[in-house]
Amino acid sequence: MSTKSVKAAMLGSGAVLALLLGGAPTTAMAAPNPPASTNATQGAQTTVRFSPGIPGRSANLIVDAPQSTRLVRVDDAACTTNPAGTQITCNRSQWVNPRTITLVVDQDAPLGADLTGGRVRFEDAGTLVAETPFGIHVIAKPLVASVATDVATRTATLSGTGQPGATVRVTGGADPVETEIPVTGSWTLTVRDLRTGSTPLTVTQSVAGVPDQQLERSATIPTVDPTIEATADPIARTVVLSGSGEPDAEIAVSGSAGTGSTAVQANGDWRLVLEDVPWGDHEVSAQQTFDSDEKTVSTKVSVTPIAVTADVASSDPQAGSAELTGTGHPRATIEVQGPSGAVTAEVSADGSWSARVQGLQAGRNVVPITQRVPGAAPTTIELDIVVADTPLMHPLAAGGAGVAVLAMIGAAVLRRRELIG
């Protein structure tokens, strides 16, 4: 029987497994063709598939286990496995279809080892018909990693499985973290101080200090959504904008109230004052920009002069006049349109004004009062002034009757104040 040496490329590995095929086919028929080497992990079931290579030939199939492995089965009902799991024997008259061997690598088989000694052979009445060796290359268990992000703490927890005894190292965060995989094969690591946005993370498993497998993962901390509030100061003609957002993000404000920009502070707050804001209703937008992320929020605000109010401070029914007082927008012009003509006054810095109206008649007098503020539309209110039509008497001359008339005038003044509202 002739022999020869053959080198077979190891499937799934950068190494080359040299197998000495001492049992090359002894006939001109094709031999069974299991792969020269199959990758397998410690303690895991592995399958090896082959074609008989002798279709229609009557022969018994015998499978010998490679070293440090245990045979489990061949997918054929005619096969039996010995108690030690070192050999499987199959008694069948003919072989046509491919078969699959299932075996288990010992838990303590050395990583990187090439387990030789496996053979698939056919015998006919005790005579060897054909045989082919096969082997197992022991590789590290596959690295598995998943990521769970906690936005509140800005951390990412990576967990998974891998080769017991190997080291898992995660880089890409503020600081690299690593751990040794325990015998259970499960591991967990936490990456802290993640920046906002997507952070690429590299997970590397190393066996005996040599990188074996690598996975790419990422952890995403979304940017904080911006908020906005607007408060108008009609006297200063300003709008104070404030809100919250992503620390260090840029805030760009736009709208009919004005434009401006600022940055979100480290505590997440921002503030901006718009000056010389036009009178009227405005919509203000704030666009937050952080790296390539942009988010916009808006609000509405009205900038209107302080409204004018009016009341009757005192009256002289006999003279047909009344002293009016009220409030309004500082430095605004107040125009009182009385029966005898218009009377003007200026609202003082403290917001108060006064004016005397003449020509009031007995009964109800409707007096329009208009406030004019530069740049704003004039606003008008109406003040009802009721003048008693009963002749007045001096209390000393009229006695009790004078007191009654004074009471009537007092009631009229009270009524005026109610109507002013």
Order of alpha helices (4+ residues) and beta strands (2+ residues): beta-beta-beta-beta-beta-beta-beta-beta-beta-beta-beta-beta-beta-beta-beta-beta-beta-beta-beta-beta-beta-beta-beta-beta-beta-beta-beta-beta-beta-beta-beta-beta-alpha-alpha
